[in-house]
């Protein structure tokens, strides 16, 4: 399932409308970047390009320190 341009715009507008008053430009931009990263992760997960929690834990235990 691909997000359309309109879908992206709607998600950004919704997220921005829910931000508290007095927010900075930087905070708003960070929120939009977070939305993009979540969308990317969800697409990867739906495409089978993710790993399970158990696999992640195994990889972290064997990660060079």
CORMO-V344603 format. One record per pair of residues at least 6 apart in sequence whose ideal C-beta (glycine too) atoms are under 7 Angstrom apart, sorted by the first residue. I is the first residue (numbers start at 1). J is the second residue. Records with the same first field share a line. If there is no record, write none. Layout:
I=J, J
This chain:
3=39
11=35
12=32, 35
15=31, 32, 35
16=28
19=28, 31
44=50
